[in-house]
């Protein structure tokens, strides 16, 4: 599920190119670097031709794997992309807020809950407003990342809709939905305090920090 990343990256590249043209600078494709077009920098580029290009020297990261950054307990991060009749969402959440623990040693109930994450998200309405566009869930993927003493779930969800133009607001019912998941599997429920959401629709990107009292974002 890369639609959000591809579209968002394209918007960033367009902005960079526009800035570069105004400043009479050069954009280097792939690395998204901006180099001033003067004689000093041209000389540096000539010297660079005689050196072996090493990505590590430039701080490039291997994007073939997910980057494991320390997450924050109490926070869920959601990126949503709306394109034509398709909606895709990427959710990053500490496992504490799904199965009630980040421990590598799970109870029988926690193991069962982890196995049922995909089927659960296929059958709940986490984003309430999607019903106005007559959307149906088509895909759910779940991946658990372990790094150090922390565990995190990466969830990818995809819907197809009749009319995404009717989506003017998105509400997130995280604590309400996940509490029912915890009760169903008899595991500990740990509520989130904040949801950091970003929604891409057309060329517009809206971001907001949500909580139980303010649980929606307007588009």
N, C-alpha and C positions, 0 to 999 in steps of 0.2 A: 504494500500500500504506500505508493510514493507520490501520488497526485499532489498532495499539499506541498511536499518538499520541492517538487519540480516547478510548480507555478510560483511559489514564494521566492525561490532562487532566481527565477527569470525576472521577476519584478525588481529584485535587488540589482541584478546585472544591468537592466535597462537604466536604473537610476545612476549607477556608477558610470556608464558610458556617457550619459548626458552631462554629468558633472565634469568628466574628463574633457569633453569637447569644449565646454565653457572655459576651462582653465588651460586649454591647448596642451593637454596631457595625453599620454598613450596608455590604453588599457591592454594588459597582457592577458589573453584568454586563458581560461582554466584556473589560473591562480588568483584572478581578480585583483591584480596589483596595478597601481597607477604610477607611472614613471614620467617625470617631467622631461620634455623634449628639448634639452639644451645640450651644448657641446660637452659639458662635464659629465653628464649622465650617458651621452653617446660613447664617450671614451670608456666609461665603466662597463658598458654593454659589450664593447670590443674585447676587453679583458676577460669578461665572463665567458666568451665563446671558447676560450682556451682551457676552461676549467670543466671538469666533469660535473654534470648537473646532479646534485644530491638533494632529494626532497627533504631529508632530515635537517639539512643546513638551513632550509627556509621555513622550518616549523610546520610543514605540511603533515597532516594526520592521515592515517589509513582509514578511509571511510567505508571499507568493506566490512567493518564490524561496528556495532553500536558503541558510542562513547559512553563510558561508565563514569558519570559524575556523581558526587555525593548528593543524595536527594535530601529533601527536608520533610520530616514527619509533619503530618497535618496538612500537607499541600498536595493537590492533584493538578497535573498539567494536561490540558486538552487543546489540541489543534484540530480545527474543522475546516474542510474545503468543500465548497458548494460549486459544482460545475455542471451546467446543463441539467440533466435529470439525475445526477449522481451526487451523493453526499458521502464523504469519507472523514473518519475521525481517528486521530491517534491519541491514545491516553497513556500517560506515564504516571504510575502510582506506587508508593511503597506497599509491599505485600501486607504490611501491618493493617492497611485500610481495606484489604479484601479478605484475607484469611485470618486476620487477627494476630499475626506474629511474623517476625522476620527470622526466626530460628531455623536452622537447617534440620533440626529434629522436630518432625511434625507428629501430632496426634492422629489417630485414625480419622476423626472428624475433619481435621484440617486437611488431610490427604484427600479425602472424598470431596471436600469443598473445592480444592485446587483442581481436581479432575473435572468438576462441573462448571467451571468458570465460563467456558465457551457456550455451553448450552443455556446457561442462565442469562447471559447477555443477549442471546438470540431471542429470548422470550420476555424481556422486560422493556419498558419504555423509559430509558434513562434520560432521553431528550424529549420532553413532553410535546413541544411545539411541532415536531416533525409530522404529527398526525394531520395537521392542516394541509400539508402538501401531499397527503396520501402516500407516505413512504413505507417501504417494506425492507426489513433487514435482509441482506443477501449473504454477507460474509462476516465472520468474527474470527480473529486470530489472537492467540495469547502466547506470550513468550516471557519466561521468568529469567531475570538476570541476577546472578549472585556475584557480589563483589565485596570482599572482606566480610564484615559483620552485617552487611546490609543486603536486602533482597528487594527487587522491584519488578513489577509487572508492566510489560508493554502490550497494550491492547490496540488492535486495529479493527475498526468496524466500517462496514460499507452498506449504504442503502441505495435503492433506486426509487425515484419519486415520479408522480404524475406531473406535478407543477411546483418546482422549487421557488418560483417567483412569489408564492404565497407565504413564504417563510420570512417574517418580519422581525421575529423575536425567537430566541432559543432559551428555554429554561432547562437547568440541569438539576435533577433530583437525586444527587449522589447519595447523601446520607440516608434518605428515605428508602432508596432501592437496595443499598448495601446492607442496611439493617435487616431487611427481610431475608437477604441471602444468609446473613449470620444466624438468624433465628431458625431458618430452614435446616442448616447443617449443624446447629448447636455448637457454634464457635464464638469466640470473643468478638464483639463489635467495637471498633475504634473509629469514631467519627472524624472526618476531616474538618479543618477550620477554614480552609481557603481553597478555591478552585481558580487557577490561572488559565483563562480561556482565550484563544485567538481564533477568529473566524475569517476565512478568506472567501469572498463572494464577488465574482467578476474581478475587477481591479481594486476593490476595496478590502482593506484588512481592519478589523475591529478587535480590540483587546480589552479585557476587563478582569478584575479580580472579584470573584463571587463568594458568597457565603449563604447560610441557610435563610437569612432575612432578605438578602438581595441575590436571588439565585438565577437571574436572567440577563441576557445581553441583547440589546436591540441592534438590528442590522440596517 
